Amino acid sequence: MPAPRKFTEERLRAAALSLVDERGLPALTMRNLAAALGTGAMTLYTYVDGREGLEALLVEAVMSEVRRVPGVPSADWRADVRALAEAHWRAVRAHPDVIPLILTRRSLDPATLAGGEEMLGALARGGYAGRPLLVAMRAVSAFVMGFAQAELAGPLSLAPDEQPGDVIERVRALPRERYPRLIEMAEAARESTAESEFHEALAIVLDGLRPGAGGGTPGARAAGAAGAQPAVPSSEVP
């Protein structure tokens, strides 16, 4: 009879995520994770397949935080898409060091698949199917991840030791004749929050979701007639 496993998958995910949140992605090693768990590095190889396995743990840990969203599904598919998108955004932005992995890994863990299925279900209730469903899903997915990433790498992103006001003043100090719109954006940011910006930007995306319109434009029909290439699955599906 095999010996009972010392660590649950949930405990491994939580320990890996806590390690990266505190010390950054470079700290994610078998040795460091083993120390956090109070065991030896070799013990972890019975649970995790090297670096690849550690990264998979992290992605699943973040996606597992997108738990059942209250009120979804409902009779209002746009409200469902809005609620699901916000839940994913909050989970991802709470762990910024994991964002590069979510963007680049092709994850098939249960948490990621469940989140994707929920979002696809909401879009399907709005009338999307087939290729338009694929395009709508990519649009929402790209928006959520892109918005989270912009907080890390955009012109107004913060360095670890900076305050929002420092970044705004740095941009405002640029030559106004050369960067008038960047400066305008920085000045507007003084009275703005990431949450309000997310909600307003998501409203723009939702306004653009019109079931039945996708693929019906002359350009889309021409692309189809020319023979579109099969879509490559995205590296993550929120």
FENBEL-V244832 format. One record per residue. N is the residue number from 1. RES is the residue in one letter. SS is DSSP state (H for helix, E for strand, C for the rest). Layout:
n:N res:RES ss:SS
n:N res:RES ss:SS
//
This chain:
n:1 res:M ss:C
n:2 res:P ss:C
n:3 res:A ss:C
n:4 res:P ss:C
n:5 res:R ss:C
n:6 res:K ss:C
n:7 res:F ss:C
n:8 res:T ss:C
n:9 res:E ss:H
n:10 res:E ss:H
n:11 res:R ss:H
n:12 res:L ss:H
n:13 res:R ss:H
n:14 res:A ss:H
n:15 res:A ss:H
n:16 res:A ss:H
n:17 res:L ss:H
n:18 res:S ss:H
n:19 res:L ss:H
n:20 res:V ss:H
n:21 res:D ss:H
n:22 res:E ss:H
n:23 res:R ss:H
n:24 res:G ss:C
n:25 res:L ss:H
n:26 res:P ss:H
n:27 res:A ss:H
n:28 res:L ss:C
n:29 res:T ss:C
n:30 res:M ss:H
n:31 res:R ss:H
n:32 res:N ss:H
n:33 res:L ss:H
n:34 res:A ss:H
n:35 res:A ss:H
n:36 res:A ss:H
n:37 res:L ss:H
n:38 res:G ss:C
n:39 res:T ss:C
n:40 res:G ss:C
n:41 res:A ss:H
n:42 res:M ss:H
n:43 res:T ss:H
n:44 res:L ss:H
n:45 res:Y ss:C
n:46 res:T ss:C
n:47 res:Y ss:C
n:48 res:V ss:C
n:49 res:D ss:C
n:50 res:G ss:H
n:51 res:R ss:H
n:52 res:E ss:H
n:53 res:G ss:H
n:54 res:L ss:H
n:55 res:E ss:H
n:56 res:A ss:H
n:57 res:L ss:H
n:58 res:L ss:H
n:59 res:V ss:H
n:60 res:E ss:H
n:61 res:A ss:H
n:62 res:V ss:H
n:63 res:M ss:H
n:64 res:S ss:C
n:65 res:E ss:C
n:66 res:V ss:C
n:67 res:R ss:C
n:68 res:R ss:C
n:69 res:V ss:C
n:70 res:P ss:C
n:71 res:G ss:C
n:72 res:V ss:C
n:73 res:P ss:C
n:74 res:S ss:C
n:75 res:A ss:C
n:76 res:D ss:C
n:77 res:W ss:H
n:78 res:R ss:H
n:79 res:A ss:H
n:80 res:D ss:H
n:81 res:V ss:H
n:82 res:R ss:H
n:83 res:A ss:H
n:84 res:L ss:H
n:85 res:A ss:H
n:86 res:E ss:H
n:87 res:A ss:H
n:88 res:H ss:H
n:89 res:W ss:H
n:90 res:R ss:H
n:91 res:A ss:H
n:92 res:V ss:H
n:93 res:R ss:H
n:94 res:A ss:C
n:95 res:H ss:C
n:96 res:P ss:H
n:97 res:D ss:H
n:98 res:V ss:H
n:99 res:I ss:H
n:100 res:P ss:H
n:101 res:L ss:H
n:102 res:I ss:H
n:103 res:L ss:H
n:104 res:T ss:H
n:105 res:R ss:C
n:106 res:R ss:C
n:107 res:S ss:C
n:108 res:L ss:C
n:109 res:D ss:C
n:110 res:P ss:H
n:111 res:A ss:H
n:112 res:T ss:H
n:113 res:L ss:H
n:114 res:A ss:H
n:115 res:G ss:H
n:116 res:G ss:H
n:117 res:E ss:H
n:118 res:E ss:H
n:119 res:M ss:H
n:120 res:L ss:H
n:121 res:G ss:H
n:122 res:A ss:H
n:123 res:L ss:H
n:124 res:A ss:H
n:125 res:R ss:H
n:126 res:G ss:C
n:127 res:G ss:C
n:128 res:Y ss:C
n:129 res:A ss:C
n:130 res:G ss:H
n:131 res:R ss:H
n:132 res:P ss:H
n:133 res:L ss:H
n:134 res:L ss:H
n:135 res:V ss:H
n:136 res:A ss:H
n:137 res:M ss:H
n:138 res:R ss:H
n:139 res:A ss:H
n:140 res:V ss:H
n:141 res:S ss:H
n:142 res:A ss:H
n:143 res:F ss:H
n:144 res:V ss:H
n:145 res:M ss:H
n:146 res:G ss:H
n:147 res:F ss:H
n:148 res:A ss:H
n:149 res:Q ss:H
n:150 res:A ss:H
n:151 res:E ss:H
n:152 res:L ss:H
n:153 res:A ss:H
n:154 res:G ss:C
n:155 res:P ss:C
n:156 res:L ss:C
n:157 res:S ss:C
n:158 res:L ss:C
n:159 res:A ss:C
n:160 res:P ss:C
n:161 res:D ss:C
n:162 res:E ss:C
n:163 res:Q ss:C
n:164 res:P ss:H
n:165 res:G ss:H
n:166 res:D ss:H
n:167 res:V ss:H
n:168 res:I ss:H
n:169 res:E ss:H
n:170 res:R ss:H
n:171 res:V ss:H
n:172 res:R ss:H
n:173 res:A ss:C
n:174 res:L ss:C
n:175 res:P ss:C
n:176 res:R ss:C
n:177 res:E ss:C
n:178 res:R ss:C
n:179 res:Y ss:C
n:180 res:P ss:H
n:181 res:R ss:H
n:182 res:L ss:H
n:183 res:I ss:H
n:184 res:E ss:H
n:185 res:M ss:H
n:186 res:A ss:H
n:187 res:E ss:H
n:188 res:A ss:H
n:189 res:A ss:H
n:190 res:R ss:C
n:191 res:E ss:C
n:192 res:S ss:C
n:193 res:T ss:C
n:194 res:A ss:H
n:195 res:E ss:H
n:196 res:S ss:H
n:197 res:E ss:H
n:198 res:F ss:H
n:199 res:H ss:H
n:200 res:E ss:H
n:201 res:A ss:H
n:202 res:L ss:H
n:203 res:A ss:H
n:204 res:I ss:H
n:205 res:V ss:H
n:206 res:L ss:H
n:207 res:D ss:H
n:208 res:G ss:H
n:209 res:L ss:C
n:210 res:R ss:C
n:211 res:P ss:C
n:212 res:G ss:C
n:213 res:A ss:C
n:214 res:G ss:C
n:215 res:G ss:C
n:216 res:G ss:C
n:217 res:T ss:C
n:218 res:P ss:H
n:219 res:G ss:H
n:220 res:A ss:H
n:221 res:R ss:H
n:222 res:A ss:H
n:223 res:A ss:H
n:224 res:G ss:H
n:225 res:A ss:H
n:226 res:A ss:H
n:227 res:G ss:C
n:228 res:A ss:C
n:229 res:Q ss:C
n:230 res:P ss:C
n:231 res:A ss:C
n:232 res:V ss:C
n:233 res:P ss:C
n:234 res:S ss:C
n:235 res:S ss:C
n:236 res:E ss:C
n:237 res:V ss:C
n:238 res:P ss:C
//
